[in-house]
Amino acid sequence: MDKHHSIKDIQFKNGYLVLNIDGEEKSFKLSEISERLDKASDPERMQFVISPSGYGIHWPLIDEDLSIDGLLGIHHSPKLEEYIA
């Protein structure tokens, strides 16, 4: 399995989700990325699972998933052969 990202140090500070992604600290305003995380309690926020591939994070108590590529603004285009029938 290819590793998409290395995710470490998940924290919540002053209305932000703060992550270390691939060795760089990144902050994301909760109200802009997830209404569920923004409204969640601290215990709900601290129960998360990082996907083994580093593709995303799942919060089972609030049924929320975030894609790391989505947070970073990385867009993937389907390969041309997927359009050819």
Number of C-alpha atoms within 10 A of each C-alpha: 5 8 10 15 18 16 22 16 10 16 13 19 11 8 13 18 20 19 19 16 17 13 11 10 13 14 15 17 15 19 14 9 15 16 11 17 22 17 13 14 11 10 9 15 22 14 12 18 12 17 15 15 13 19 18 19 18 17 18 13 13 16 10 15 17 15 15 19 15 13 13 11 9 9 8 8 5 8 8 7 7 7 7 6 4
